[in-house]
Amino acid sequence: MTRFIFIVGGVMSGIGKGVTAASLARILYNRGYAVSAVKIDPYVNVDAGTMNPVEHGEVFVTSDGMECDQDIGTYERFLGVDLPGINSITTGQIFQEVIRKERGLEYNGRCVEVVPDIPNEVIRRLKLAARQARADILLVEIGGTAGEYQNILYLEAARFMRHESPQDVAVVLVSYLPIPHALREMKTKPTQQAVHALQAAGLQPDFIVGRAAQPIDVPRKRKLAIFCNVAEENVISAPNLSSVYEVPLQFEREEFAKRLCKKMRIPIRKPKAVYEKPWMQFIHRSQKSTKTVSIGILGKYFASGAFVLEDVYISVIEAIKHAAWERGLTPKIQWLDSEAYEQFPQKIKELKQFDGIIVPGGFGARGTEGKIGAIHYLRTKYIPFLGLCFGMQLAVVEFARNVANMRQAHTTEINPQTKFPVIDIMPEQVTKIHEKILGGSMRLGNYTCKVIPHTLAQHAYSRKKRTNIAVIANERHRHRYEFNNEFKSKLERLGLICSGINPDKQLVEIIELKNHPFFIGTQFHPELRSRPLNPHPLFLAFIEAAHKKPSV
């Protein structure tokens, strides 16, 4: 019998429900339980693929091709597993399925209603996800905060499940406890209000995870217990920490796993060393790293007014950390605006101060010429470069323009009339775009990449010298445009190396350069497969090359 733990939010968004769910998953996994996690997003989009990343954050892609919320990536990193697309639920999916069933008379002609039919479809999906994962425990994060109308139907699903089997369902409220600067006192009233809103939806939290700048003291825990009808020991302190990967350790100090197991009436196991020890070693490396490596991320999605939104490239950031900490280094990450390089080309010279530069994925013309100018500088000044998806495509454009003398070379995504379409749309995508079949229609999920022997990429994957052994990798994709093989021979003659090929369609997956310390571009997104205990080999190789770069 699967136990279900619902994670809901209070007071405001962005306080760490995803990290809380992932950390709970980790400490229960460490005890030998089969654990999986689901994210429920209240938006009516069927998936996250058509959403603005500045508004929504990173679009994470599962191995089976689901475009979903970044929290799925957080779960994968903490658990070290690949989660299926069914673990991402949206309001759009649920309503779409209920309407499909109604149209097919699967409700036997009865009146189909928002309640109970929408919550029941949610429950069906949750139980299906649990069965597919063979999970002892399924953590279910409900997006939004208590009191919002968007997530009330998901709270209703949790209420149905608790009513049906109270001991199999636990509810965890993750809520914010502010410390106003003028008062210098931690305030519990906003969390009390959040609990009251949750109670109004028919749910009583079993646990309150108090997010705050500092630990919750005993008087505050006692007050929350009294006014929120929660046992004092079930008020869990979750202060700010230097790394999200330390949150499982904080939960262990609060005996969170023990209290959860007691509530759900399952054996209270001790953590298994085979799972817990590697995580502790990883944390130790992250804390003891003394040498630094400076990495610039050249993008265009992180600026929102006066604020920087790191969530847009969260998997890239975490992949950098995993690789740097594995090598005993502390990464110093700086955001670089590609549009600034278009307006002020002289600013490109600032790139020489970095040990390495990453140009991540993206869409659209804005900032493109700034990226191409930066890639030209990185290539000619021998600064380590890693291009991801669109970053790889623009590296091909830059090489074609400045080495192959194809001055008008471009991707047809930006210039459909370019004379030299070195990056072109995939044939099967033409009809989809024409008919406006855009959502969930790109090249998505895992595809095979054969890494060519005697290349830098092969060395990175195999961790050996450049031998005759070809490496086969499975990497995740999200794109409509590809390297145009009509130009492959000419570009290769001039020094571009196509070091990774999809064997099924002969598509170029990895490009690199001769006589450069590190210049690699990937059509896929290696950052999506990086894990704390298993950094992606291309990020490891990039960090190693960046660390070796001579200081300016």
Secondary structure, 3 states (H helix, E strand, C coil): CCEEEEEEEECCCCCCHHHHHHHHHHHHHCCCCCEEEEEEECCCCCCCCCCCHHHHCCCEECCCCCEECHHHHHHHHHHCCCCCHHHEEEHHHHHHHHHHHHHCCCCCCCCCCHHHHHHHHHHHHHHHHHHHHCCCEEEEEECCCCCCCCCHHHHHHHHHHHHHCHHHEEEEEEEECCCCCCCCCCCCHHHHHHHHHHHHCCCCCCEEEEEECCCCCHHHHHHHHHHHCCCHHHEEEEECCCCHHHHHHHHHHCCHHHHHHHHHCCCCCCCCHHHHHHHHHHHHHHHHCCEEEEEEEEECCCEECCEECHHHHHHHHHHHHHHHHHCCEEEEEEEEEHHHHHHCHHHHHHHHHCCEEEECCCCCCCCHHHHHHHHHHHHHCCCCEEEECHHHHHHHHHHHHHCCCCCCEEECCCCCCCCEEEEEECHHHHHHHHCCCCCCCCEEEEEEEEECCCCHHHHHHHCCCCCCCCEEEEEEEEECEEECHHHHHHHHHCCEEEEEEECCCCEEEEEEECCCCCEEEECCCHHHHCECCECCHHHHHHHHHHHHCCCC
